[in-house]
Amino acid sequence: MVVLSLGGTIAMTSGDVDGQGGVRPALDAAALVAAVPDIAARADVRAHAVRSVPGASLSFDDLLGALAAARSEVDAGAAGIVVTQGTDTIEESAYFLDLVWDRPEPLVVTGAMRHPEQPGADGPANLLASVVVATSTAARERGVLVVLNDEIHAARQVRKTHSSALGAFTSPDTGPAGRVREGVADFFAPADRREPLPVPAGSRWPRVAVVETVLDEAGELLPLISEHTHDAVVISAFGVGHVSATMAERIGKLTASMPVTFASRTGAGGTFERTYGFPGSEADLLARGAIPAGRLDPRKARILLTLLLADGAPLDQIRAAFVVHGGAGRGRP
């Protein structure tokens, strides 16, 4: 199997390069693997560095590079892939990879909450657990998985819900998909995988804005968004999909020129479609042409929308994709 490194806390060491102090990505993939001798007892592992940047600096192009490397390795015979990266963006990058990963072999994304020089650094344990999952036949046909703290999460469910705790990653709606127990990947339910999306071939990534509503918010930023600045918008809405009446009017104007999706900002649950009917409710936004994200949170809704637009998907295909990937539209009579 193969470990691909993108950088992040798991690969950081100290070094006062520019007077700012602190740790930064410095260890390559081979060094990460060599630091965990138990890995060699589990599998024949090759390691390659794809990038060496903090998670906050990763780009879609970086993820396409990791995807291409992972595909090439499994096509050459690798039984599974582990991608290491910074935890800041794991929930988004793992979902991006999950939407386009079209191989049966497991692709596992992991990282660390504590850098290697801290007491109790969790990177080695996370890397070993990820190798266990990536080499497990039970992990095949499950798409992309996220493994930290001995928990296995589905990429489409996982969220980073704490800024620094070792148990920062959770799947609020479903719980973990499994756990690593005594060196074995133990899954709690059968695989439930969606059809992958095409890998974008263009050189330009769509510009998808995320606009969050807050108390006493009228959507003042929305008039600044146009087809000249953005290709689509995700509204991070209250509760089951609510905004103020004034913001709803502005959303209605935007839907005439670009796709607008609304998702719940709460982090669990999802959007409704026909329970509330006041101005700014989910039913009102639907009537104005906005697309419900269903169970997808705003960040994952942006990832899905970006990949769809990058492939040139028309509006009806976008709506259908949110039904498949987010469960939107299933509550309608």
ABEGO torsion letter per residue (X at the ends): XBBBBAEEAAABBBEBAAGAEEBBBABBAAAAAAABAAAAAABBBBBBBABBBBAAABBAAAAAAAAAAAAAAAAAGBABBBBBBBAAAAAAAAAAAAAABABABBBBBBBBABBAABBGBAAAAAAAAAAAAAABAAABGAEBBBBBGGBBBBAAABBBABAABAAABBBAAAEBAEBBBGGBBBBABBBBBBBBBBBBABABBBBBBBBBBBBGBAGAAAAABBAAABABBBBBBBEAGBBBAAAAAAAAAAAAABBBBBBBAAGBEEBBAAABABBGBAAAAAAAGBBBAEABBAAAAAAAAAAAAAAGBBAAAAAAAAAAAAGBGAABX
